[in-house]
Amino acid sequence: MASASNAALKKVGPYGGDGGEIRDMDPSGITRIVKIGIRHGGAIDALIVHFERNGHEESTDLWGTDGGELTEISFEEDEYIMAVKGHVGTYNNYTILTSLMLETNLRSYGPYGAEEGQSFELSAEGGEIISFHGRSGQFLDAIGVYAKAYVKLGSLGGNGGDVRDMDPSDISRIAKIGIRHGGAIDGIVVHYERNGHEESTDRWGSEGGELTEISFEANEYIIDARGHVGTYNDYTILKSLRLQTNLRTYGPYGAEEGQYSFEFSVQGGQIIGFHGRSGQFVDAIGVYVQGGRAETKIVRTSGIGACYGMIGNNLPSPSDVVKLYQSKGISAMRIYFPDRNILNALRGTNIDVIIDAQEVGLLANGSAAADWIHNNIIPYDGVSFKYIAVGNEVMDGNAYNVLPAMSKMYDAIWSAGLQDKIKVSTAVRFDVLTNTYPPSNAVFSAPHMGPIVEFLRNTGAPLLANIYPYFSHAGNPGAVGLNYALFREPKPLFNDGPNNQLQYQNVFDAMVDSMYYALEKAGGPSVGIVVSESGWPTAGGFNTTIENARTYIQNLINHVRNGTPKRPGKLETYIFAMFNENQKTGDAVEQHFGLFYPDQTPVYSINFN
């Protein structure tokens, strides 16, 4: 929340007695209330308020004494106080506060103390309470508030360009908005009425892109503004914008892609102004809300990861690759070996990382695992390591080294104090299973998997599974038809599970649920699955077309939001692969799994959101 000028503030109250000393929390420059401590028993013994003023955290003194029980309330970033309620009663002939309750835009806190005496309510009347005043001695004798008539949400986006602010004081309505847009939001101009006169902002941004002008009806007002934030030439900017009024929806304008999506919404009120930053583009945006209950939502886009292989001599630099992930809203990355340039580029990006440790024979012995953690994890502060994959599809004589290597790696993670941040697992291919039709019959055929499942269960880590409907289809197209592999079957092909209530309409679900059933039979019913690879090649083999690949990947992205018949819910999934890799060996298809060509142009169009 942001500060308001004293002229825009309203001082309400106080309610209570006239004992103790006057207390006043100067509201000037306060941007938000961070935390409130309340001491209470049969009355309100004391109050202390922590707040941000001009970018620094401050606090009041303790108003009252340290009797009673202490309750501390920490507010979320987008949470603000709408009302303060309570009771006023007597104690030893003194009039004091006997109870207190806080109501925010997100929830209620309390009541604290004893709800006895005369009730009161201090309301911001659709705005925001940003400060307190009152009286205190042995108890909190009286309380009042400073409130402003509007709430400031945001801004969200980048920190480039100049600060832009549309003072919401006395604005009666927004009359028209002009938005310039192409692959991003190039510019915005807002026309509004203040004290009976029409005014407008300067143009925030530039004249690039297409101009769309939205004229609002006299009885029309904005109740929701949402969009996407992404990158352009290393700058974080507004990529898309959509407005919703009480009558209709406008947009989206720009490109709905980026690092995250956002929404400013209000129930029972309206958006009466905007603020943010702009230069060549609109870099950031926020809103002013009047009345009702306002809320900010931020969603990291896609929840989809992509595998970043580097077996090619024409691939972009790691820093450019990371920017591409960010611009497309790809929120997770799998890398197959620790590379200093990749890891440095990932610092501070919030991109979740699976990092492979491939030398299982070496890692199973001595101090190699501890050395690996010391060299490849510890130095890279700001990298969001999520999983270490100890071995990828290990099925030869080395398979029996996987569990000892995982155990050594876990011990090293524990010694580094990272066991709550990084999970140790291994990546397996589908043929570790047998008897996979129907899925409920599936069991692990590889004998080394039983102890691995026990390790995963005990450490709370998921199994990483490489799931490829393409290879099932190409290997047996009669049994696994193209539509069944591409999520295009119009109806379920078979049922399975208890009472046959689970319906299977695509082979991906059947493969993943086969893994779940095998985990259960191996003693791991609580072990989750992360799909650590899944893709479809565009060339080099049977039914390898760009259209088939596009269909599979887009349907996969849409499908994994809802999980599988056996395990509904979001399924963490990594697409294989980010790029076509021209030096991969093996079957011809291995060089053609990429979402992007080495010049970073897409092989086919995909909406990662």
Helices and strands as residue ranges (DSSP letters): G 6-8, E 9-16, E 21-24, E 30-40, E 44-53, E 56-59, E 63-64, E 69-74, E 81-91, E 94-104, E 108-113, E 118-123, E 128-136, E 140-148, E 151-157, E 162-165, E 171-181, E 185-194, E 197-200, E 204-205, E 210-215, E 222-232, E 235-245, E 249-254, E 260-267, E 270-278, E 282-290, E 293-300, E 304-308, H 318-328, E 332-335, H 340-346, E 352-357, H 360-363, H 368-376, E 384-392, H 399-415, E 423-429, G 430-432, E 433-434, G 439-441, E 443-444, H 449-459, E 463-466, H 469-475, H 482-485, E 494-496, G 498-500, E 502-504, H 507-521, E 529-534, H 546-559, E 573-575, G 588-591
